[in-house]
Amino acid sequence: MKILFTDLDGTLLNNESKVSAGTKAFLNDFLAEGNKLVFSSGRPLDSILEVKEQSGLNAPGILIIADNGALIYDCDRRKKILELTLPLSYVAYLQKEADLLGLHIHTYTQDSVVCSREDEALRFYRSRVHLPFIQADDYAAFLTEEPYKMLAIDLHDRTKLLTFCDRIADWAQGKVQYLFSNDWYLELFHPAAGKGNAVHFLCDHFHVPLSDTYAAGDADNDISMIQAAGCGIAMANAAPEVKEAADIVTRLDNDKDGLADCMRRISSLHPHTPRT
């Protein structure tokens, strides 16, 4: 059995945020051989489940790494198998620091986005991540459960996000991990989470050696996953630092079935026997 860990936006999904017919055909073939497919994203669980449902990928063997590894979900068993959350005191601190910079930051309940206002950043985020919105001024006071992550967004001035990183750097050590998932999104989550740690967790869970794993991505938050897997794959459209971390760079980008093309070429070099 082999495991393919794949990011969604900019990797598995095309520029219309869909799984193309060609990519779906490859994934179904991969699963039919008895392998595991893991959607690995900064998105919350419900958003990834929506992608899975809309793509029509219903074969056994699919798992989800959500919220940058803070949550791992087994689709076959419909069960969460790992949860790592942020204490509410951390949520309060991060909201305060973002507010001082006039920076958009939001968090989540189990099924909704929690934000102090409906601004341009939130509307942009929800255009792809179709979650309900709940307005709350004080996140820590509003939440009844610890969230899996927070997300800071600035669509126009990335330096504001970098300033935020500088402001929280000393405090965050050992408390919060933060990474960019694209130029505008700064993800904040549990220090033991991360896509790379999730790769190790699932390999241990299924007793699969790292040498039998592939991981594909395009952004900074994919690097730990790409480095952890036996074969790390960067998309042709990936950031330079992601390509530097990978073993292979795809010939085609995410809008031209780049991952499926790459995996089929890898499979032709290292064929495996289908399950009987």
C-alpha positions as CSV (number, residue, x, y, z in Angstrom):
1,M,0.0,0.0,0.0
2,K,1.2,3.5,-0.8
3,I,-0.1,6.9,0.4
4,L,-0.5,10.0,-1.6
5,F,-0.7,13.2,0.4
6,T,-1.9,16.1,-1.7
7,D,-2.6,19.8,-1.1
8,L,-5.8,21.1,-2.6
9,D,-5.6,24.7,-3.9
10,G,-2.8,25.1,-6.4
11,T,-2.1,21.4,-6.5
12,L,-5.0,18.9,-6.8
13,L,-7.6,21.5,-7.8
14,N,-7.5,23.4,-11.0
15,N,-7.9,27.2,-11.3
16,E,-11.7,26.8,-11.0
17,S,-11.2,25.0,-7.6
18,K,-12.3,21.7,-9.1
19,V,-10.9,18.2,-9.5
20,S,-10.7,17.8,-13.3
21,A,-11.9,14.6,-15.1
22,G,-8.3,13.6,-15.8
23,T,-7.1,14.0,-12.3
24,K,-10.2,12.2,-10.9
25,A,-9.5,9.2,-13.3
26,F,-6.0,8.9,-11.9
27,L,-7.1,9.1,-8.3
28,N,-9.7,6.4,-8.8
29,D,-7.1,4.2,-10.4
30,F,-4.7,4.9,-7.5
31,L,-7.4,4.0,-4.9
32,A,-8.5,0.9,-6.8
33,E,-5.0,-0.5,-6.4
34,G,-5.5,-0.5,-2.6
35,N,-3.7,2.7,-1.9
36,K,-4.6,5.6,0.4
37,L,-5.4,9.2,-0.7
38,V,-5.0,12.0,1.8
39,F,-6.4,15.5,1.1
40,S,-4.0,17.8,3.0
41,S,-5.1,21.4,3.3
42,G,-5.2,24.5,5.5
43,R,-9.0,24.5,4.9
44,P,-11.4,23.4,7.6
45,L,-12.9,19.9,7.5
46,D,-16.3,20.9,6.1
47,S,-14.8,22.7,3.2
48,I,-12.6,19.7,2.3
49,L,-15.6,17.4,2.6
50,E,-17.4,19.7,0.2
51,V,-14.6,19.3,-2.3
52,K,-14.6,15.5,-1.9
53,E,-18.4,15.4,-2.5
54,Q,-18.4,17.7,-5.5
55,S,-15.6,15.8,-7.1
56,G,-17.5,12.5,-6.8
57,L,-14.5,10.7,-5.1
58,N,-16.3,8.1,-3.1
59,A,-13.9,5.1,-3.1
60,P,-12.6,3.7,0.1
61,G,-9.2,4.8,1.3
62,I,-9.6,8.6,1.6
63,L,-8.5,10.6,4.6
64,I,-8.4,14.3,5.3
65,I,-5.7,16.4,6.9
66,A,-7.5,19.7,7.7
67,D,-6.4,22.9,9.3
68,N,-2.8,22.3,8.4
69,G,-2.6,19.1,10.4
70,A,-4.5,20.2,13.5
71,L,-7.3,17.7,12.5
72,I,-7.1,14.3,10.8
73,Y,-10.3,12.6,9.6
74,D,-10.9,9.1,8.4
75,C,-13.6,9.3,5.7
76,D,-14.3,5.6,5.7
77,R,-15.0,5.5,9.4
78,R,-16.4,9.1,9.5
79,K,-14.2,9.7,12.6
80,K,-11.7,12.2,13.7
81,I,-8.5,10.4,14.6
82,L,-6.3,13.4,15.7
83,E,-7.2,16.8,17.1
84,L,-4.8,19.6,18.2
85,T,-6.4,22.9,19.3
86,L,-5.4,26.4,20.3
87,P,-6.1,27.5,23.9
88,L,-8.6,30.4,24.1
89,S,-6.0,32.5,25.9
90,Y,-3.9,32.2,22.7
91,V,-6.9,33.2,20.6
92,A,-7.4,36.3,22.6
93,Y,-3.7,37.3,22.4
94,L,-3.6,36.8,18.6
95,Q,-6.8,38.7,18.0
96,K,-5.5,41.6,20.1
97,E,-2.2,41.8,18.2
98,A,-3.9,41.6,14.8
99,D,-6.4,44.3,15.9
100,L,-3.5,46.7,16.8
101,L,-2.3,46.5,13.2
102,G,-5.8,46.7,11.7
103,L,-5.2,43.2,10.3
104,H,-8.0,40.9,9.4
105,I,-7.9,37.7,11.5
106,H,-10.6,35.1,12.0
107,T,-11.1,31.7,13.7
108,Y,-13.7,28.9,13.6
109,T,-16.3,26.9,15.3
110,Q,-16.7,23.3,14.2
111,D,-18.7,24.4,11.1
112,S,-18.4,28.2,10.8
113,V,-16.1,31.1,10.4
114,V,-16.0,33.5,13.4
115,C,-15.0,37.1,12.6
116,S,-15.5,40.5,14.0
117,R,-16.7,42.0,10.8
118,E,-17.6,41.0,7.2
119,D,-14.8,42.8,5.3
120,E,-13.2,42.3,1.9
121,A,-10.8,39.6,3.2
122,L,-13.7,37.6,4.6
123,R,-15.7,37.8,1.5
124,F,-12.7,36.7,-0.6
125,Y,-12.1,33.8,1.7
126,R,-15.7,32.6,1.7
127,S,-15.9,32.8,-2.1
128,R,-13.8,29.5,-2.0
129,V,-14.3,28.2,1.4
130,H,-18.1,28.0,1.7
131,L,-18.6,28.1,5.4
132,P,-21.3,30.1,7.3
133,F,-20.1,33.3,9.0
134,I,-20.7,34.2,12.7
135,Q,-20.0,37.8,13.9
136,A,-18.3,38.1,17.3
137,D,-16.3,40.9,18.7
138,D,-14.4,38.8,21.3
139,Y,-13.5,35.4,19.9
140,A,-12.3,33.9,23.1
141,A,-15.4,34.9,25.0
142,F,-17.7,33.7,22.2
143,L,-16.1,30.3,21.6
144,T,-17.3,27.3,23.6
145,E,-14.6,25.0,22.3
146,E,-10.9,25.6,21.4
147,P,-10.4,26.1,17.7
148,Y,-8.1,24.2,15.4
149,K,-6.5,27.4,13.9
150,M,-6.7,31.1,13.2
151,L,-6.2,32.8,9.9
152,A,-4.8,36.3,9.2
153,I,-5.4,37.8,5.8
154,D,-4.3,40.8,3.9
155,L,-5.1,41.0,0.2
156,H,-3.1,44.1,-0.6
157,D,-0.2,44.6,1.8
158,R,1.8,41.5,2.7
159,T,4.1,43.6,4.8
160,K,1.4,43.9,7.4
161,L,1.3,40.1,7.8
162,L,5.1,40.1,8.1
163,T,4.9,42.8,10.7
164,F,2.4,40.7,12.6
165,C,4.8,37.7,12.4
166,D,7.6,39.9,13.9
167,R,5.3,41.1,16.7
168,I,4.3,37.6,17.9
169,A,7.6,35.8,17.2
170,D,8.9,35.8,20.8
171,W,5.6,35.0,22.3
172,A,4.8,32.2,19.8
173,Q,7.8,30.0,20.6
174,G,6.4,26.7,21.8
175,K,2.9,28.0,21.7
176,V,1.8,28.6,18.0
177,Q,3.2,27.6,14.6
178,Y,2.5,30.0,11.8
179,L,3.1,29.6,8.0
180,F,1.9,31.2,4.8
181,S,-0.5,29.1,2.7
182,N,-0.3,31.7,-0.1
183,D,0.9,35.3,-0.3
184,W,-2.2,36.6,1.5
185,Y,-3.0,33.9,4.1
186,L,-1.1,33.4,7.3
187,E,-2.1,30.2,9.1
188,L,-1.7,30.0,12.9
189,F,-2.1,26.6,14.6
190,H,-0.8,24.2,17.3
191,P,3.0,23.7,17.3
192,A,2.7,19.9,17.1
193,A,0.4,20.1,14.0
194,G,1.6,20.8,10.5
195,K,1.3,18.7,7.4
196,G,4.7,17.1,7.9
197,N,3.8,15.8,11.4
198,A,0.5,14.6,10.0
199,V,2.4,12.5,7.4
200,H,4.4,10.8,10.2
201,F,1.2,10.2,12.2
202,L,-0.7,8.5,9.4
203,C,2.3,6.4,8.4
204,D,2.5,5.1,12.0
205,H,-1.3,4.7,12.1
206,F,-1.4,2.5,9.0
207,H,2.1,0.9,9.4
208,V,3.3,2.3,6.1
209,P,7.0,3.2,5.6
210,L,7.8,6.7,4.6
211,S,9.4,5.3,1.5
212,D,6.0,4.3,0.2
213,T,4.6,7.8,0.4
214,Y,4.2,10.8,-2.0
215,A,3.4,14.3,-1.0
216,A,2.5,17.2,-3.4
217,G,2.1,20.9,-2.9
218,D,2.8,24.4,-4.0
219,A,3.0,26.7,-1.0
220,D,5.1,27.2,2.2
221,N,2.7,25.2,4.4
222,D,3.3,22.2,2.1
223,I,7.1,22.1,2.6
224,S,7.1,20.0,5.8
225,M,4.9,17.5,4.1
226,I,7.0,17.4,1.0
227,Q,10.2,16.9,3.1
228,A,8.6,14.2,5.3
229,A,7.3,12.0,2.4
230,G,9.4,9.4,0.6
231,C,8.9,11.3,-2.6
232,G,8.2,15.1,-2.4
233,I,6.5,16.7,-5.4
234,A,6.3,20.4,-6.1
235,M,3.9,21.7,-8.7
236,A,5.2,23.6,-11.7
237,N,3.3,26.6,-10.3
238,A,4.8,26.2,-6.9
239,A,6.8,28.8,-5.0
240,P,10.6,28.6,-5.6
241,E,11.3,27.5,-2.0
242,V,8.8,24.6,-2.4
243,K,10.5,23.5,-5.6
244,E,13.8,23.6,-3.7
245,A,12.5,21.3,-1.0
246,A,11.0,18.7,-3.5
247,D,12.5,15.7,-5.1
248,I,10.4,16.2,-8.3
249,V,8.8,19.2,-10.0
250,T,5.9,18.5,-12.2
251,R,6.1,19.2,-15.9
252,L,2.5,20.7,-15.9
253,D,0.8,23.0,-13.5
254,N,-2.3,22.5,-11.4
255,D,-4.6,23.6,-14.3
256,K,-3.3,21.0,-16.6
257,D,-3.5,17.8,-14.5
258,G,0.1,18.3,-13.4
259,L,-0.1,16.0,-10.4
260,A,-1.9,13.2,-12.2
261,D,0.7,13.4,-15.1
262,C,3.6,13.2,-12.6
263,M,2.1,10.3,-10.6
264,R,1.4,8.3,-13.7
265,R,5.0,8.8,-14.9
266,I,6.3,7.7,-11.5
267,S,4.0,4.7,-11.5
268,S,5.3,3.6,-14.9
269,L,8.8,3.7,-13.5
270,H,7.8,1.8,-10.3
271,P,4.8,-0.3,-11.2
272,H,2.9,-2.1,-8.4
273,T,0.5,-5.1,-8.5
274,P,-3.2,-4.2,-8.2
275,R,-5.1,-5.7,-5.3
276,T,-7.1,-8.9,-6.0
